[in-house]
């Protein structure tokens, strides 16, 4: 990594899975606004569904997800009942329109639920909204809870992509984040997954965890590669103990510094590329024959709440506590509290409590940032032209600094991220994001 880039390693920037980030959502968006948008979805319009399962068997100290450790399965069954009621509400609003092309179960730990209950949810989607055999079904899995019988049942239910939470194979690192899982356990899970016929297997790996070193992380990557996954996501751990009390269990003195974080990210990139993976955006990797790599080559890559995706749908309907939907420029987020979510469902209400409606400017900026993160280049001219003079000057100053440091090339209205700087793409995106500018004059006006 170039020396001039190291000063950016400690900088923070939104993940841009939405634009603007959920931090800017407010109560101006109501359940009625969301219901109206759903009722206007086209007859044959492709849509995606995200189903949030917030339960886990054990608390992982690094986790930033909306989750709850649940020791009584009856409570999870009540949550499943609420999910099914929400699906019915959405089905009535759609009234036979739209076609789900992707269904993603995330968490939390989706396989905290028994396969029977996952089947009930999918059956409800099929009955109330419509679900064909051509739809892609994906699920995030905790390998510690997986049994061979579960894997076979999940495959039989139609799930075609499994994502295993690996994080790190080093026992000292695992102990420091309270997530113990042996390589042998993962190896056995992968063998069972392949035996079930699953051909799209993804791993999640984290760098920046406590007690990680270059040697230990290299060993983790070598072990992960030996298992032959089709996709690997390499995320940087964000230590936010004020916002996430569980992270206070991690000793900050054991966390890698910025320079080491940069070395770990660069090591992962080098090893994965050498192993034949294609770089996807700034933190995903996929084998050349994988659908995600094909989408990147063909210019169809998108970024949404699932990260980088080949999903062609423009509307995403989120189901469950804290789930976020996006329909025709409207973000709508469900109640984050599980009890609050279930109470609203019991009262016959859509559980939306906050959100944001795009202005024309926000739609333009979202498109520009999306292009930048997916292709590492973007035309920033339109963004600069809709910004206030004050913000435009600040954005240009930001871009000039990045260009001076060799992080980007700026030719005409087009900026492109330098080779080897992809992991800092969010920093570049923040340079043209009015919300990310201190003392911005950006007003949410059409």
C-alpha positions, 0 to 999 in steps of 0.5 A, spaced: 500 500 500 502 506 498 504 510 504 500 516 502 494 512 502 495 510 510 492 516 513 485 514 510 485 507 513 482 510 520 477 514 516 470 512 517 465 512 511 458 510 510 457 503 508 452 505 502 448 499 502 442 505 502 443 512 500 442 516 504 444 511 510 439 509 515 442 514 520 438 519 516 431 516 516 426 519 520 418 519 522 416 523 516 415 516 512 409 512 515 406 506 514 401 509 509 406 512 505 409 505 504 403 501 503 401 506 497 408 505 494 407 497 494 400 498 491 403 501 485 408 496 484 407 493 476 403 487 475 409 483 472 415 487 476 420 483 479 421 484 486 426 481 492 424 479 499 429 480 505 427 476 511 430 478 518 431 473 523 434 476 529 435 470 534 442 467 535 444 462 540 450 465 543 452 473 543 458 474 538 462 480 541 464 483 534 457 483 532 453 489 529 447 486 527 440 487 530 439 481 534 437 478 540 440 471 544 434 467 545 433 461 550 426 460 549 424 457 542 417 458 543 418 466 542 421 465 536 415 461 534 411 467 535 415 471 531 414 466 525 407 467 526 408 475 526 412 474 520 407 470 516 402 476 518 406 481 515 407 477 509 399 476 508 399 484 509 404 485 503 400 480 499 394 484 500 397 490 498 400 487 492 394 483 490 397 479 485 402 483 482 409 483 482 414 477 482 419 475 487 425 473 483 430 473 490 429 471 497 434 472 502 434 470 509 439 474 514 440 475 521 441 474 526 442 467 525 436 464 520 438 457 522 436 458 529 429 457 526 427 450 525 427 448 518 419 446 519 418 454 521 423 456 515 418 452 510 412 455 513 415 462 512 416 460 504 410 457 504 406 463 506 410 467 501 408 462 495 401 463 497 400 470 499 405 473 494 407 468 489 414 464 488 416 460 482 421 455 482 426 460 478 426 464 484 433 465 487 433 463 495 439 465 499 440 464 507 446 466 512 448 460 516 451 459 523 455 453 522 455 451 529 448 450 529 448 446 522 446 439 522 447 434 516 439 433 516 438 441 516 443 442 510 439 437 506 432 440 508 434 447 506 436 444 499 430 441 499 426 447 500 429 450 494 435 454 497 441 455 492 446 459 496 449 458 503 453 463 506 457 461 512 460 465 517 467 464 518 470 470 521 477 467 523 480 460 524 485 462 529 483 460 536 485 466 540 482 470 535 475 466 536 476 466 544 477 474 543 470 475 540 466 469 543 465 465 537 469 458 537 468 454 531 474 449 529 476 448 522 474 441 522 467 443 524 467 448 518 470 443 513 465 438 515 459 443 514 462 444 507 462 437 505 455 436 507 453 442 503 456 440 497 453 433 498 446 436 498 448 439 491 449 446 493 453 450 488 454 457 490 457 457 497 459 464 500 464 465 506 464 471 510 471 473 513 473 479 518 479 483 518 481 488 524 479 483 529 482 482 536 489 478 536 489 478 529 496 478 525 499 477 518 501 470 520 494 468 523 490 471 518 494 468 512 493 461 515 485 463 516 485 465 508 489 459 506 484 454 510 478 458 507 481 457 500 482 450 501 475 449 502 473 451 495 468 457 496 465 460 490 464 467 494 468 470 499 466 477 503 472 480 506 469 485 511 473 490 516 471 490 523 468 496 525 469 497 533 463 501 535 463 500 543 459 506 544 453 504 539 454 497 540 455 495 548 457 488 546 463 490 543 465 493 550 467 485 551 473 486 546 479 489 549 481 495 545 488 494 546 488 487 542 485 490 536 490 491 530 492 498 528 491 502 522 497 500 518 496 492 520 489 493 518 491 495 511 496 489 511 491 484 512 486 487 507 491 487 502 494 480 504 486 478 503 486 481 496 492 479 493 491 471 496 484 471 493 486 474 486 492 469 486 487 463 487 483 465 481 477 470 484 475 476 481 474 482 485 467 485 486 466 492 488 471 493 494 470 487 499 467 481 495 470 476 491 467 471 486 470 465 482 469 467 475 464 462 473 459 465 479 453 469 477 456 475 481 462 475 477 458 475 471 454 480 473 460 485 474 463 483 467 456 485 464 455 491 468 449 489 472 452 489 479 448 493 484 449 494 491 443 494 496 442 491 503 445 485 502 452 488 499 454 487 492 449 483 488 446 481 481 439 482 483 436 485 477 430 487 482 429 495 483 424 494 489 426 490 495 421 488 501 424 487 508 420 483 512 421 482 520 424 487 525 428 492 523 428 490 516 428 496 511 424 496 504 426 500 498 420 501 493 420 507 488 425 511 491 422 510 498 426 507 504 421 504 509 424 501 516 420 496 520 420 497 528 427 495 530 424 492 537 422 485 536 416 486 541 414 493 538 414 489 531 410 484 534 405 488 537 404 492 531 403 486 527 398 484 532 394 490 532 394 489 524 398 495 522 404 495 517 410 495 522 414 501 519 416 506 523 421 511 519 424 512 513 426 517 507 423 519 500 428 520 495 429 527 492 431 528 485 438 530 487 438 524 492 436 519 486 442 522 482 447 522 488 445 515 489 446 512 482 453 516 482 455 513 488 452 506 486 456 506 480 463 508 483 462 502 488 460 497 483 465 499 477 470 503 481 469 509 476 463 514 476 461 521 472 461 526 478 459 532 474 452 532 475 453 531 482 457 537 482 452 541 478 446 540 483 450 541 489 450 548 493 456 552 491 459 551 498 458 544 497 461 543 490 467 547 492 468 542 498 467 536 494 472 538 489 477 540 494 476 533 497 477 530 490 483 534 489 486 531 495 485 524 493 488 525 486 494 528 489 495 522 493 494 518 487 487 514 490 483 517 484 484 519 477 480 525 475 479 526 468 474 531 465 467 529 469 470 522 471 473 519 477 476 512 477 479 509 483 486 507 483 489 500 482 490 497 489 485 502 492 479 499 491 478 497 499 478 505 500 472 506 495 467 508 501 472 514 502 472 516 495 464 516 495 464 520 501 468 525 498 462 526 493 456 525 498 453 532 501 451 528 507 458 526 509 461 533 508 462 537 515 457 544 515 454 542 509 449 546 506 445 540 503 438 541 503 433 536 502 429 539 497 427 537 490 
